[in-house]
Amino acid sequence: MSGTKLLPPRAIPGAALPEPDDSVPGPGAAAIAPAPDTPTAHTALPLVPFTSARDALKAWMRDSTAGNKLGAVRALEYAASQGHLTAQYKLGRMYAGGEGVPANDLKAFEYFSKIADENADAIPGTADGRLVGSAFVALGNYFSDGIKGSYVKPNPDRAFDMFHYAASYFGDPDGQYNLARLYMTGQGANRDRRQAARWMKLAAEKGHAPARAAFGEMLLRGGDGVPRQPVLGLMWLALAREGADPVREAWIIERHDVAFAAASANDRSAALALIERQHLVSSRNGVPQN
């Protein structure tokens, strides 16, 4: 990546974020209303006086197993209020997806904001680092679309900041994929297909199926600074198809089938040979296949 320094995304709601080493600066972010200091979700239910966050997590597991949703959420709320990262992240996901609680994107946003604000310097590659990186990606998605009826408005510049930080500092493949998409469309950043290809390739190399498909199509088409490499493009599309969810990612299967049907026999054979070679290398190195 470029050696220029990233203008760190403004914290939510205020702590300074560390600056990653290799990044591309994004456009200046527009001001938004800050998130509350404490997520509203923390006060949604009365807190049970557990002796510690660890004690609360044990109660959460026990109540979840017993089907006591209210007790389980109360236990998680307590652990989250004590600063327990996993509890905060779990609650963010629960409110985002309506899992065991009524769906509430604003509460989810505020949990992810608290995580990002207080843990932006988590060590990449660790369990905590992966959670924090994922929280930044979630924030990027919320800034992309906004949250209807709330102070969280669509803000492409802030979405760029969140995805870029997740991608560059934490190496998060979802962040890299989403950042590449912004470069492809020119939302929150100047349109730059070469940058898009670089970030898409990083995510693809980590097994990210949508990134593999998108990168494969970029290589099939070429242009705008991306060299046309049809054999490699077919290879990445085939690898994407292997790892695609047939329900949620049916588009990957469709694009793979269309590309292979349109390819020459020689290109198809060469791509299949590359795939077999990659599988052989992966098996020798003990890398699990999709």
N, C-alpha and C positions, 0 to 999 in steps of 0.2 A: 504494500500500500504506500501511499504518499508519505513523505517524511514530515509534512507540515503538521502543525499542532492543532488539535481539536479545541474549539471554543466549548468548554464543558457545558452540558445542559444545566440550566438553573435548577436548583434543588426544589423539591416539593415537600414541605413548604419553606425551606430556607437554608439548610446546611450546604456548604460548598462541596462540590464533587471533585474527586481527583482527576487529573488530566492523563489520558492514555498516551502511550508513546507514539504510535503511528496512526494517523487519522487524517481525514480531509475535513476542513472546516465547513460547516453548513451555514445557511443564511441566519441572520439574527432572528432570535425567537421573539414573537410578539408577546406582550404581557397578558397574563390571564389572572383570574381571581385565584388566590392561593387556597390550597386545601386546608381544612381545619387542622389545628395542631394535633388533635386526637380524632381518629376516625369515628364517625357517628355510630358505626357498628359496635364500637366498644361499649356504648351505653344503651344498646337496643334491648338488652336483657339484663336483669339484675345479676351482679357478679357474686358467685359463691365463694366464701372465704376459704379457699384451699390453702394449704400450708406452703405450697410452692408451685411454680409452673410445671415442674415434673409431676407433682401430685395431680395437678389438673389434667395433664395429658393422660395419665393412667385412668383417671375418671372418664375422660373422653373415649378412650378405647373400650372401657367397660360399658359405658352407656350406649356407644355405637353398636356394640355386639348385642346388647339387650334390646335394641330398637327404641331406646329413649332419646329421641332426637333433641328435645328441649334440653335435657341434661347434658347431652354431648356438646351442643352449641354453647351452653353456659360455661362448660369446662374449657372449651377452646377460647371463648371470650376472655376468661380469666388469664389463661396462659399468654394470650396475645397482649393483654394489658400489662403484663410483666415483661414485655419486650421479646417474647419467644418468637423467633423468626419463622419457624415452621408453622406454628399456630397462626400467625398473621397471614402467611401465604395460603395456608389451607382455607382460612376464612375468606380470603379474597377470591379464591377459585369457587368456593361454595356459593358466595353471593353472585358471582359472575354467571354461574351456570344454574342457579336455583337448585343446588344439591342439598337437600335437608333443610333449606331455609328458603323463604320467598326470594326470587331473583331481585337483585338490587345493584345495578351497575355503579351507582354513585358510591355505595358502601365498598364495593369491590375496588373501585378507583382509589378510594381513600386508604384502604389497606395497602394496596400496591404502592401508593405514594409514600406512606410511612416507611415501608420496606426500603424503597429507593433512597429516601432522604437520610435514613439512619445507617444504611449498610452499603453505600455506594463504593466503599473501598474494600469490600469483601474480596478475598483472594480468588481469582479466576481458577476454575477447574476443581474447586472444592464443592462439597454439597451445598454449603451456604452460598457460594458464588453462583452456582447454577440456579438456585432459587431467586437470587437478586437479579440475575440477568433476565430470567423469565418475567420478573415483575416489571422490569424496564420495557420489555416487549409488550406486556399487557398495557402499560401506560401509553406506548406508542399507538397501539390499536385504538385506545379510547380517544387520544388526541386526533387521530385520523378522522374519526366519525363524530366525535363529540358525544355527549350524553343528553338526550332530549329532556328539557325542563330543568336543567341544572346549570351551574356556572362553568361546566366543562364544555367548551365550544370547540367545533372543528378547528384545528390549528396545525396545518401541515409542517410549519417550522418546528413546533414542539415535538410532533411525531418524528420528524427527522432526528432531532436531538436524542430522543429516547431510543430509537432503533440504532442510531449510530453508536451510542454509548454501549448498548447491549452487544453490538456486533464487534466493536473495536476493543473494548476493555475486557469484556467477559467472553468474547468469542462465541456468543450464542448463535447457533445456526438459524433459529427463527428470526433473530434480529438481523443477521446477515441477509437472509432471504428478503425480509421486508425492506431493508435498506436498499437492496438492489432494485426492488420494484419501484421505489421512489426515484431512483436515478433513471430508471427506464421511462417513467411517466413525467418526470420533471416536477413532481409535487414536493415542495419543501426543499428542493435542491435544483440546481441547473441540470437539465437533461444530459446524461452522459452515459452512453451505452458501454463504453470501456470500463468505467467504474462499476456499472451494473454487472458486467460480466465477471469482474474480479471478485466482487462480493458474492455473486451467485455461485461461482466456482468454489469458494471457501465453504459455503453451506453444502454444496453438492458433495464435496469430498468428505463431509461428515455424515453422509447418508440421508440427507434431507430430501425426500422424494420430490416435492414440488420444485425445489431448487434444481435438482437433477434434470427434471423435465424442462424447466425454463432455460437452463443453461444449454441443454441439448438443442432446443429450438433456436437459440441464439447462434450456435455453431452451424446449424443447418442453413440458416439464412445468411449469416455474415453481414457485413456492411457496418458503417458508422464506427470504424476503428476496430471491429471484431472480425478477425479473419474467418472466412468460410472453411469449415472443416467437417464435411458431411459424415465421414466415418465416425469421428469422435462424437458428433452430434447424435448419431444413431445409437452409439454405445451408451451415452448418458441417458437417452430416452428409455433404452432397454433396462438399464439399472433402476431408473425411476419406476418403471412398470413393476419390477420385481418387489419394490418396497411400498407400492401404493395400496392404500385402503380401497378395496373395490367399490365401497359405497360412497365414502366422503370424497374420494379422489378419482372418481370415474373419468374425469377429464384427462387425467394422465394416461390412462389406458387407451382412450380414444385417440389422443394425439400421437401416441406411440404407434398404434395400428395404422393411422393415416400416413405417418412418416415412412414406416417400413414398406407400406404398399406402394408409395411413390418412388422409393429408392431403387437404384439399379441393383442388379444381382451381385455385381462385384462389391458394391458398397455394403450391402447386407452381409455378405460373407466376411468381409474384412471387419465389420463391426462385431459380428458374432465371435470371431476369433479373438478380438480384443477383450470381449466380455469373459470368454473362457480363460484367457490368460490372467485377467484380474482375479477371477474366482480362485484360480490355482495359487496365485501369490497370497491371497487372503487366507486360504486354508492352511498354507505353510506357516503363515505368521500367526495362526490361531485367531484370526478375526472372524467373528460370526457373520454368516451371510444373511441377507434380508429374507 
